[in-house]
Amino acid sequence: MIGTDAAGVDGLPAGLQDQLLAADLVALPQRLLPQLAQWFSLRQLHPELVSSDQPSALLERLEAARTAQQQIVVLASGDPLWFGIGRLLLERFGAEGLRFHPAPSSLQLAFARIGRPWQDASWISLHGRDPEPLAARLQQRPPALVVLTDPQRGGADAVRRLLLASGLQAAYEVWLCERLGHPDERVQALAPEQPLPADLDPLHLVVLIAREPALPPGGAEQLPLFGIDDGLWLQHADRPGLMTKREVRIQLLAELRLPAAGVLWDIGAGVGSVGIEALRLRPDLQLWALEQRGSGAAVIRANAERFGVAQRLATGGGVLQGRAPEALAQLPDPDRVLIGGGGTDRAAIAEAVVGRLRPGGVVVSPLATLEALAELRPLLEAAGLRVTVGQIQAWRGAPLAEGTRLAPLNPVLLLSAQKPAAG
């Protein structure tokens, strides 16, 4: 098995050309047959040339040639083991009788053309698949993602529509790579509103490169007070998808029933999204954001600056790096508390919060598991708080052929508790 690049047979090293010259049978894509027939004719050689476009017929012919102990070469584009014919040959003949000589894969060529290292890149294929796995992968915010498109299911257009539906349009550069390795290849970065080329080649892939998202013209003033797209928030470099999703964030803000003034604790604040949106809604709140991650305070402050509440956060609250419940001792008594971040200390945190919560105060916690709910609910009820439980399950539209399907986000349990008012 020999992989070729755009130069075809002439671009092969001398040793691989010698393998071809010694072949009794050469299998290759139909489009390469004229070129290879001429190449052999110039050397006055006439091996049997067969098309590899119909794999079932090809496998039978290769089996017969193998039984006859003929020397066989199979040519393929790029790496035969990267979504190529190599898998079929391995299934039929096993690895013992095969030797592979790959050319650069489309992934290698794509990052070479863009000029970016790709050791941190991942990939996903949409060939014959619904886009739901791509929607789930995007929620993890990979630093670089190659999407092998299926033109029959929307191709590059489906990828862009899914980015928009996920609220991540501003978080990624979109590179369109067509006919990689061929003389007329085309690689271009697409702006969010730029239309796809009218002559888009079916042989294309999309590369998504994470970037620092730009705010719209006019800055934060042009954004909604809450429910800001996920893709506009700065992220932790080592855990870029670790944030409260937009749909959950909106519901948490409603559950908190934010007062016009008072103290809000955001425990396990992540990138600060809930607390910052609370300040946008209620500028006179004192927000105290607590995050134990080393980079947490810097990310929260940077997001506060982006979204226009940095001064209010600095003068009417603050950001602390520390671990709850120990770090809570530094804070003023709260009127509202959001307990996030997960972890194994949630019961101890809840006990500390109940002891400090002001009369009439509200505690809200988004939970991922039933076990967490079973641990916290009895504790809050035993402390005399009125507890309610709900669940939010959200779906986002994803392209499906000419229509739209709904791709689910992870369900989240919402635990809300209110302390009795004084008197």
N, C-alpha and C positions, 0 to 999 in steps of 0.2 A: 504494500500500500504506500503510494507516494503522493504527498500533498503538493500542489502547485500554487504559485501566486499568479499575479496578472501577467507576468512574462511567459507563463506556460512552460513548455518543455525546455525552451532555450534558456530559461532562468535556473534550471536545475544544476546542482554541482555535477562535476564530471563523473563521480562515482555512481550517482543515480542515473545519469544518462547511459552509463555502461549497463546498468541493470535493464534499462529499456531495450538497448541494442541486443541483449541476450534473450529477450522474451520471445516465447512462442505465441502468446496471447496477451493482448492488452485491452483492458476494459476501461472505459472513460465516458464522461458525459457526451451526449450527442453533439453539443455545440463545439466540442474540441476535436471531433473526428476529422474534419477537413485539414486542420492545421497539422495534426499528428500524421495523417496519411502522407502529406507532402514532406514532412520531416523524415519519415522513413524512406520515401521514394528517392529523396536526394542522396540517401546512403545506400540505395539499391537493396533495401531490406523490405520484406513483405510479411510481417507477422499478421496473425488474425486480429482484427480490430472489432470489438463488440461494444455496443452501447450499454451504459450502466443506468439508463433512465428508467428501465423497468426492472426493479430489483428481483422479483420472483423469477423471471426468465433468466436473468444474469446468474443467479445462484445455481440454477440447474446447469448452465453452460460451464461455470467455474468448477462445479463438482465433476463433470465429465473430463475437463482438462486436467484436473488434479489426479483423477484416477489414471489418466494416461501419462502421468508424471511429466506434464509439460511445465515449462517455466512461465509463471503468470505474474503480470504487473497490473495493478488497479490504480488508476489515476483519479484524484479527487481535488476539489478546490480547498485550500486551507488545510486544516487539521482533520483528517478522516475520522478521528475519535471525538470531534466536537460537533455534535449534531450532524454527523456525516455517515457515510456508508460503512464505516469501520465497525459500528455496533452490530449490523446485520451479519457481517462476515465473521465476527467473533462468535455470534450465536450459532452460526452454521458450522464453522470449521474449528473453533477453539483457538486459543492463543498460540499453541505450539507451532502451527504451520504458517503463522503470519508474522510479518515484520513491518513496522510502521515507520515512515519517514515524513513527519508533518511539516507543512509550511506554516507561517504565522496564521493564527486564528483571527476571526473578525474582531474579537475583543482586543487582542494585541494591536491590530492595525488601528482600531478606533482610538485607543489611548495614545498610540504613537502619533496619529494625525493631530489630536487635540493638544499633545505635548504635556501630558500629566502622568505621574506614576500611578500604577493601578494595583499595587499590593493590597490596598484597602477596599478594592472594588468587589461588588457582588453582582449577580446577574439573575434574571428571571425570564422565562420563555412564555410567550402568549400563543405559541403555535397550537391551534386546536383547543385552546383553553379559555375559560372565562377570565375576566380581569380581576376577579375577587382576590386571588393571591397577591397581585400587584398592589391593590389597595391596602391589604394587611401589611405588606412589606414597607410601604411608604410610611405607615404610622411609626415604624421603628427609626425613621430618618437616617437611612444609610448615607455615608459620605459620598459614595459613588455607586451608581446602579446602572447596569446595561439591561435594556429591555429588548429581547429578540421578538420583533413584532410579527403579527400575522395579518397581512393585508386583507384577508377575507373577514377579519373581525375588527377592522378599523385602523390597524397599523398605528402610525405616529399620532394620528388624530385622537385615537382612543386614549393614548398615554397622556396627551395634553388635557383632554377633558377630565380624566381621572385626577390629575394634579389639581385642576381647578376645583373639582368637587371635594377634594380632601383639604382645601384651604392651604395648599402648599405651593401654589404657583410662584410666590415670591421667594421661596426657599431653595429653588433649584435652577441652575442653568440647564437649558434643553439643547442638546446637540443632535443634529440629524445627520446620520452617516449613510450615504448611498453608494452602492457598488464598490465597496472597499476592496482595494487591491487591483482594480481594473483601471485601464488608462483614463477612463472618463469618470472616475470616482468623484464624489462631491461631499464635502464635510462643511457644515455651517452651524453656527449658533443661532437659535431662533428666539427673538424677543416674544414676550407673552402674547402680544396682539398681532404678531406677524403671521400671515397666512402660510400654509404649507405650499411648497412649489406645485404649480399646476402640472408639471411633468414628473412628479414624485415617482421614483423607481420602486417597484414592488420589493426589490432586493435592498432593504434598508433596516437599520436598527437605530434605537434611540439611546443616548447616554445622558443620564441625569447626574449633574455635579452639584453637591450642596454648596451654598454660598450664604454670606450674611445677607439677610433679606433687607431690601430697601423699602422704606415707607413710601406711600404714594405722594405725589406732588402736593405740597401744602402741609405735609407732616402729620403728626398725631391728631391735629385738629380735624382732619378729614376722615378720621376713623370713628366707628361707633363707640359709645361710652363703654360698652361691654360686648362680649361675643366677638372679639377680634380674632381674625383668622389664625389658626395654629401656626401657619408658616411665617408669620411676621415676628414671632417671639425668638429672641436669642436663646440658644440652647447650651447645655453642658457639653463640652467637647467629647467627653468619654461616654456619655449617655444621652445622645441627641434627641431621643424620642420620649424622654422622661418628663412629661408635663401633663397637666390636666387638659383633656380634649375640650374643644369649644362647647359642645352640647352639654357635657357634664358641668363645665364651668358656669354656664348660664343657670343651670338648675341649682348649683350650690349657692350662688349669689341670691337666688330667690329664697332658698331654705334658711339662709342666715338672717333674713328680714332686717337688713342693715338700718340702724338708726342714723339720724342726721349727725350725731356726734357720739363719742364714746371710744372705747379701746377694743381693737380687733387683734387677736392673736392668729397668725397663720403658721401653724406648726408643721414642719416638713414642707416648706414653701416651694421647693423645686426651683422653677425659674421665676416664681413670684406672680404667676398669671392671675390667680384668684384675688390675692390681696391688692395687686395693682389695679385691677378692674374695679374692686371695691372702692378704692380711693378716687377713681375717675367718676364713680357714681356718687360718692359721699366724701367730698374733699375735706370735711372737718373731722373725719375719723382719725384716730391715732392707730396707725398700722405698725405692728411689730411682727416682722417676718423672721422665723427661726429656721435655719437649714444647717444640717450637720456636715454636708459635703464641703470640702476645702474650697472649691471654686464657687460655691453657692452664693455667697454674699456679693461677689463681683458681678455675677450674672444677673442677680435680682436688681442691683443698683443700676446696671446698664439698661435693663428693661424699663425700670422706672424712669430713667432719663429719656429713653426712646418715646415713651408714652405720656410724657408731660407731668409726672407726679414726683420727680426726684426731690424737689425742694420741700414739698409737703412731707414726704417720707423722712427726710433728714431732720426737719424741725418739729414734726408732730408724731414721731415714732422712730423706727430704726430697723436695721437689719443685723441679725446676730448669727454668728457661726457657733454652733454648739449642739449639744445633744439633750433632748427632752427625756425625762422631766427636769433634770438638774438645772438646765439653763433657764427654766421658767422663773426661777427665784429672782432673776434680775428685772422682771417685767412688772408693770403696774397691773392691778387686778383688771380682768377683761369683762366686757359686756358681750362680746361675741368671740367664738373660738372655732377655728377650722382645724381639725386634726386630720392630717394627711400623711403621706410618706410611707405608710405601711410599717413593717418592722414588727419585732416581737415585744416591744415595750408599750404597746397601746394601752393595756390595762393600767399600768403605772402612770402613764400620761393622763388617761381619763380621770384617775383618782386625784391627781394633782390639779387638774382643771376644775373638777367639781368643787374642790376645797377653796378655790380662788374666785370662781365665777360669781359675779354680782347678781343680786336678786333680779329676776326677770330675764337673765342672760340666756343666750342660746349657744348650744354646741352642735356642730354638724361634722360628720365624718363620712367620706366616701370609702366604701369597703369593697374589696374584690372577692372575698370568700364568705361563705355562710358561717364558717368557724369563727371568723373575726366578729361577725354580728352576734353570734351566740355568746361570745366572751364579753362584749361591751354592753349589750342591752341590759342584762340583769344588774350590772354594776351601776348604770345610770338610774335605773328604776329604783334600786335599793337606796339611792341617795335622794330620792324624792323628786326627781325630774320627770316631766311628762315626755314620753318617748313616742316618736312615730317612725315608721320604717317604710321605705319605698324602694323602687328600682327604676333606673333609667336605662333604656335600651334604645340606642340610636342607630340609624342606617344612613349611609351616604350613597347618593346616586352614582352608579358606575356604568360606563358605556357597555352595551351588549349588542353587537351587530348594528342594526339601525335603531335600536331602542335603548332602554335604560333598565338596569336592574339595581337592586339595593344591596350594598355591601355592608355587613354589620360591623359596628365597633364592639369592643368588649362590654358586656353589661356591668353596671356598677350599682351596688346597694347603697342607699342613702339613709344614714342613721341621723335623726334630728332629735334633740332633747332641749327642753326649756325648763329653767329653774323657776320656781314660784316667785312671784313678786313679793316684796317686803310687806309685812303687815297682813 
